Amino acid sequence: MLDTLDAAAVRRWCAGGLAALKRHQGEIDQLNVYPVPDGDTGTNLVLTLTSAQQALAMDLDTLPDSGPTAHGHALRLMAQGALLGARGNSGVILSQILRGFADEAAGAPAVRGRELAAALRSGAAAAYTAVARPVEGTVLTVVAAAAAAADRADSDDLAAVAQVAARGAAEALARTPEQLPALAQAGVVDAGGRGLCVLLDALVEVLTGESAGRPAPTPRSARPADAVARETGSDEYAYEVQFLLDARAEAVAGMRRALDALGDSLVVVGDGRKPESTWNVHVHVNDVGAAVEAGVAAGRPYRISVTRFADQPEPPRGPVSDGRAAVVVATGGGIAELFAAEGATVVPGNPSTGELLDAVLGTGAARVVVLPNDPNTEAVASAAAREARRHGIRVSVVPTRSPVQALAALAVRDGERRFEDDVIAMAEAAGACRYAEVCHASREALTVAGPCRPGDVLALVEGEVHLIGTDLTDTCAAVVDRMLGGGGEMVTLLSGVDAPAGLTDAVRAHVARRWPFVEVHAYPGGQPFYPLLVGIE
C-alpha cells in the first residue's frame, strides 16, 4: 500500500493504464451513439496514452537541474506526451485532465489523499476549459464526479481517496444515459467516461497492490525524418509505408498477399484480439496508393506514415518565410489529391496533435490555416495550433466538419487579403456549405429519423440521421433533393472507396432532371465507410 504517489508510481500508473485501455479498447470502441461504423474512442485513448508512455520511457528517470519534484516531472512528461499524441476529442480531453492533474500535483512536496483530490479538481477544471461547449453526461461529468468524491473523503490516506474517486467516477458513468438522451436511446454509457474509469481503476491497482498487472513493454521512440535508414529489403523499393489497421484475421491474410506482391520487408503483427484485431503493418513499396488501398480493403487503416528513402533533410521546425499555408486533414486518396491540387499540405485522417504540429511546422510558413474536416479532429487541431504559436507561427483553425466544406473554404482563399480577413472569408464559405454523408448502418439503433437495422442506408445531414432507406442510389438522390429544397446553386459529390460503379453518375442525372439550373461536380474521394459525401453551396 503506497502512502504517496511518487515518480515510480506515476510510471506504473501510465503503463498499467495503457495495458488496461488496450484490454478494454474494443469494448469502448463499441460504445457508439450513432450506428455508423466509425466508433474509435477506445482506439484514440490507447494511442493517446501510448504517446504518454513513450514520453516517460524516453526520459530514463532523468531530472532537470532545477524545477519540479520527481513525481511532478514524471506527471508533466506523461501529460505532454498525451498532448502530442492526442487523437479525437476523447484523447484531447484526457490530455487536458492529465495536464491539470500534473499542474496541481507537481508543486506538492508529496502527493497524499488531499493532494490527489486537489489534482483531480484541477484536471476536471482543465478538461472543462478545453471544451468550447461542455456537455454533461460525458467524460467531463465523470472526472468532475471523481474529484467531488475525493473532496468529500477529506483524508490524507492516498489509497482510500483513490478508491473513493474511482467509485464516484463509476457511479457517474452509470448515470450518463440519464443526462444524454442519445446514450439512453443507444443503450450505452459514455465512451470517454468509460475510458477514464479504466484509468482510475488502474491507479487504484498501483496504489493498493491488489491486482496490479505487468507493466506494458517500453515502446521504441520515433526516429527523426533525417535518420531513416533502410533496415531490411531491397533498394528496388522507394517508400516505407506503415499504418495501424483494425481488421479480422481472414481479411488481413488477403492483405498480406496483396502487399507481398507489391514490395518487400513486409511485417504484419496483431494484438491477438478476437474476432477483430489491431494490426501494425510495415512494407516497402513503389506504389504507395496500392499499399494503402490494400489496407482499406482489409479493414480500417489509420495513422498512415509514408517515408521516401531518398529524402534526407529534416522538415524545417519553424517559420522560414512570411508566407501562408493551409494544412488539411483528409481520409481517402481522391480527397487528398483534390486538396493537394489546391496547394494544401495534406495530413492523413485521425492525426495526433504531434502529427498536425509537424505538418504546420513543415510548411515553413509564418501564417497557417488548419482545416480539420471532422468534429473529433477539431479539438486536436486546436491543441496543435496552441503548440505552434510557441514556435512563433500564427495558426487559425477553420472548424470544417466535412471535406466538402474544406473544398469550399480553399476555393475562396486569397493571398492578397490580410491573413485575418482571409480566415474569416474561408470560415464563411465553409459555414455556407451544407454537408451530408451516406453510409450503411452497422447495427440496430433508434435514430432521430426512426429505428434502423444493420445494412440500412443512412443519410446524415450535418451529423444527424435524416433519412433511412434500403437502396443506396435512391437514398443518395433523396438526401440531395431534401438539401436543395432549402436552396443551393452547386452540388459537390465525393464517392467513397466502396461506392458502386455509376453512383455519382446516377445522382448527377437525377439532379439534372429535378434541378436543371444546379451545377454538379463529382470526384472520386476514396473515403472509407461513406459511399457518398455531399456538399451544397
N, C-alpha and C positions, 0 to 999 in steps of 0.2 A: 504494500500500500504506500503510495507516494504522498509526501506532505507538501511538496512544491512541484510546480511544472518547470523543470529545468530544460536545458538545451537538448539533452539526450531524449527526454520525454517528448519534446516537440518533434524530433526526428522520427521517433517511434509512432507518434500520432499520425504524422503525414504518411508514413509507409503503411501503417495499419489502415488508415482511412482510404488510401488508394486501393489496397487489396480488397477492402470491404465494398467499395464502389464497383470494382470490377466484378465481384460476385453478384452484385445486385444490378448490374448495368442493364441487362435485358429486361428485368422487371421494371426499372424506372423508365426505360425507353417505351414500354408498353402503356405507360400512364398518359395516353393521348386524350385530349379533349375532343379533337376532331378526327373523323375516320379516314384521314389521308395518311399515306404510309411514310411520314417524314418525322415521326417522333424520335428525338435524339438527345433528350435531356441527360439520360444516363451516360451516353457516349461523351457528350460535352463536359460533364463533370469529371469523368475519368481522364479525358485529355487535359483538362484544366489542372487537376491535381497531379497528373504526371509531370506537367511543367514545373509545378511547385516542388515535387520530389527531385527533379533534375537540378533545380537551383540549390537545394540543400546538399545533394550528392556532390556537386562540383565544388562546394565550398571547402570540404575536407576539414571542418571544425576550426577554420582559421577565424580570428577576430581582428578587427581594425585596432590600431594602436590606441585610439580613444573613441568613445561613443557609447553604444548601448551595452547592456548586460549580455551575457552569453545567451540566455533564453530569449532576450529581445532581438539579438542579432539573428538567431535561428527563425523566430517568428516573422521578422521582416523579410528574410530571404524567402520563406515559404509564401508570404503574401505577394512579393514582387514576382516570383516565378509563376504564381497563379494568374497574376495580372497579364503577363506577357503571353501566357498560354491560354487565356480565357477564350472560350468558344460559346457563342449563343448567350442569351440573356441569363440563363442559369449559371454559366461559367463566370460571367462578369459580376453578377451579384455575389457569388461565392467569393470571388477575389476581393470584393469590397468588404465582405464580412471579415475575411482574414486580415485585411489591411486595418480595419478599425480595431479588431482584436489586438493586433500587433502594436498599433499606436498607443493603446492604453496600457498593455502589459509590459512593454519594453522598458518603461521607466521605473517600474516597481522593483525594489531590491529582490523580492521573492513573490512568486505567484501562488497564493493560497486561495481559500474559498472566496473571500470577499474580493480579492483581485480578479479572480475568474469571473465573478458576477459583473464587475465593472468592465472587464474586457468584452464580455458578451453584450453589454449595453452599448458600448462603443461600436462593436461590429454591427449591431442592429441599426444604429443611427447612420452609420456609413452606407449600409445597404439601402435604407430608405432614401438617403440623399442621392444615391446613384440612379434612382428610377424617377423619370420625369413625372409619371402619373402612377404613384403607388396604388396597388390593388390588394385588398385584404383577401385572405383565402389562398395566399401564395407563400413562397418561401419567406417573404418579409414577415408575415404573420407568425410563422413557425419560429424564426430566430428571435422575434420580439417576445414570444411566449417563453422561450428558453431563458432569455435574460430576466424576464419578470419572475420566473420561478426561482432562479438563482438568487435574485434580490430578496425574495421572501424567506429563503433559507437562513439568511443573516448569520452565516457561520464561517469560520476560518478553516473548517475541515474541507480540504480540496476535493477529495473523492466523493464526499457526501453531496457537496454542491453540484459537482458534475453530474451525479446520478439524478438529482432533482431537476437540473436543467434539461437533461435528456428526456426525462419523463414528461416534463412540461411541453417540450417540443413534440413528442409523440402524441400527447393529448390534443395539442393544437392542430397537428396534421390530421387527426381523425375528424376534426370539426371543419376542415376546409370545404367539404362538399356543401355544408350549410351556408357558407359565405359566398360561394361561386356557383350559380345555377348550372353553368356548363359542366362543372365537375359532377354535380348531382345527377345530371342527365346522362352523363357517360358512365356513372357508377365507379368513379376513381377518386383518389386523393391527389393533391398537387405533387407533380413530379419533382420539382426543385425542392420542395419541403421534405419529401421523402429522402432525397439525397442528403440534405442537411442532417436529418435524423440518423442516417447511417454514419455520418462523420462524428456526431456527438456520441453515438454508441461506441465508436472506435476509441474516442478519448476516454470514456469510462473504462474500457478494457485495459488501456495503457495505465491508467491511474490505479485501478484495483488489482490488476494482475490475474483476474479471474478466468478470462478466456482469450488471452492475447494470442494472435496469430503470428506467423513468421513474417518478418519484415519483407516488403517487396524487393525484388532484385534491383540493385542500383543501375539506373539507365545510363547508357553512354551519352556523353554530351554531344550536341550537334557540331558538325565540322563547319568551319567558316568556308565561304564560297571559294576563296583562293587556295584552299588546302585540299580540295577534292582530288583524289587520286583514283586511278582505275585499279581497284583491289583485285579483281578477277576478270577473266574473259578476254576475248579478242579485241584488238583495236579496230576491228571492222565496224563496230557499232559506235555511234557518236553520242548517244544520250543515255543517261541513267534515269530511269523512271521509278518512283516509289510512291505508294499510296496505301492507305488503310481501306479495308473492304469488309462490309457486312454481307455475308452470303452463306448459303448452305454448302455443305461439303461436296455434294454432287455437282453443283454449279461451278464450284472452284476447280473441280477436276477438268471440266471443259475449258476453263480459262487457262489452266496450266498448259494444256495442249496448244491453245492459240498463241500464248506468249512464247512457248518454246519454239514455235515455228517462226516467230518474229525476231528473236535475238538470242542472247546467252546470259550467263550469270543470273539465271532465274532462281529466286528464293521466295517461297510462299510458306509462311508459318501462321498457324491459327492458335486461338486460346483454348480450343477444345470444348467450347460450349455446344450444347445440342438444343434444338436442331440447327440453329444458325450461329455461326461463329464470327468473331472479328479476326481478320487476316491481315498480316503485314506482307505486302507484295513488293518485290525488288526485281528489276530486269534491265538489261542493256539492249537498246533497240536503235533503229534508224527512223522508224515510223512511230512517233510519239502518240499521234491520234489513234492509231490502230491499237496500241497498248492500252490506252485509257478506255477505248470502246470495248475491249475485251473485259475489262473490269466492270463496265456498265452492264454488259450482257450477263455477267455472273451475279451481280448484286448492286450494292451501293458503295462506290468508291468515294473517298474524301481524303483531305489533307494530301492532295496530289502534289508531288515535288518532281520537277524536271531539271536536270543539270546537264549542260553540254560540256563534254570533257575538254573541248578546245578553249573554253572560256577560263581565263586565269585571273583577270583583275577583279578585285572585290568591288561591289557597287559602292558609290560614294555614300558617306554616312552623314551628310549634311547638305545644306543648300550650296550649290556651286554657281548658281546664276540667279538672276532676279526674275526668272521666268515662271510660268504657270504649268500645272499638270493636273490631270484627272486620274484617279485610281478607282477602278470599278471592280466589284465582286461579281463573278459570272460562273454559273453552273451550266455546262453544255458547250461543246466545241463551236457550234454555229454562232451562239450568242457571243462567245469570246472573240470570234473573228469580226463580228459587227462592231464591237467596242474598240478593238484594235484598229479597225479602219477609221474610227473617229479620233485616233491619236491617243487613246487612253491606255494606261497601264492596267493589265488585267490580272486579278488575283483569283485563284480557284475558290469555289464555294465553300462555306463554313470555315473561314480562316480564323486563326488565333489573332490576338492583339499583336503579338510579335511579328507575325507574317504580314499583317497590314502595315505595321510600322516600318518594316523593312522595305515594303513596296513604296511607301511615301518617301522614305529617305533615298531610295534608289532612283527616284525620278530626277534628283539633283535640282529640283525647283524650290523656290522660296515660298511659293503660294500653291497650295494643293487643295483640290476639292475631292471628297470621297463619296462615292455612290454605293451604298451597301446592298441595295436590292432585296432586302429581306428584313422583317422586323427583328428577328433574333440577332442578325449581324449588325444592326444599327447600334446596339449597345457596345459591341466590340469596336466598331468604327469610332465611336465617341471616345473610348478608352485609348485607342491608338492615336487619335488627334491630340488628346491631352499630353501623351508622351512625346509626340512630335514637336509640340510647342517648346518643350525643354531643349530641343535642338535648334531653336530659332526659326522654325518653319510655321507659317500661318496656314492652318488647316481648317476647312469648313466641311461639315458633313451635311449633304443634302439627303433628307430622310426618304429615299426611294424605297419602295416595298416590292417592286417588280422590275424585271429588266426592261419592260416597255416604258416604264416611267424614266429610267435612266437614258434610254434612247431619245425620249422627248427632251430631257434636260440637256444632253450633249448637242442636240440639234440647234439649240439657241445660244450655245457658248460663243462668246465674242471677246477675243483677247484685247480689243481696243477699249473695252469698258473698264472702269475701276473694278478691282477684284471683288469688292463687296457687292457692287451693283450686278456683276456677272453672276455671283452666287444667288442673289435674290431672283434674277431672271430664270436661272436654272431651276430653282425651287418652285417658282410659279408655274413653269412649264411642266414639271413633274407632277405637281399637285393638280393641274388641269387635265392630266391624263388618267382616266379611269381604267382600272385593270381587272381582268378576270383570269381564273385558272380552271381548267377542266381536267379531271382525273377520275380514277376508279376507286370506289370505297374499298378499304382494306378490311373492314369489319362492320358488324351491325351497330347502329348508333341512332340516337334521336337528334336530329339537327333542327335548325330554325325553319327549314323547309319541309320538315316531316321526317318520318323514320326512313332509314336506308339499310340495305343489306350488302354483304360483300359482293363486289362485282358491279354494283350500280354505278352509273355515271353521275358524278357530282360536278356542278358548275358553281364555283365560288366567285362572288363579286366583292372585291375589296376585303377578302378574308372571310366572308360569310357565305354559307351554302344558300344559294338562291333557287337552284333547280336540281331535281333528281330525275334521271332518265334511265332508259335501258339501251338506247342507241347512241353511240358516240357522236356521229355526224349530226344527227338531229338535235342533240343537246347543245353541241357547239353552235349550231345555227340559231337555236332558240336563245341562248345567252347573248349572242351578238344582237339579235332583234331587241331583246329587253334593254340592253345598254343603249342602243341607237335610239330607242324610244324616248330617251331623255336628252337627245341631241348629240351631234357629232358630225364631223366632216371627213375624218380619216380613221381607218381601221388598220391596226398592225397585228399580224398573226405570226406567232413563233411556234413551229411544230416541234414536238418532243422526239426523243430517240426511239420511243415505242409507238409513235403515231403511224397509223396505217397509210399506205400509199394513197395519194389523192385527197387526203383530209382537207388540206388548206385550199385545194382547187375547188372542192365541193362547197366550202364555206364562202369562198370568193364568188362563185357562181350564184349562190343564194343571195349574197349582198347585192350583186349586180341586178338581180330580179326585183328584190324588195326595196332596195335603197339605191336607185340608179345614179344619184348625184354624190355618192360617198366614194372616196378614194380608198383603195385597199392595197396594202403592201404585205407580202408574205415571205418569210425567210425560214430556212431550216435552223432551228435553235439548238437541237440536240440535248435539251434538258431532260433529266430523268423524272419519273413519277407523273409528270403532267404532259399528256399528248398535245395540248394546245394552251398557249398563253395568248391573251387578247388585250390589246390596248385601244382605247377610244379617245380621240382628240377632237 
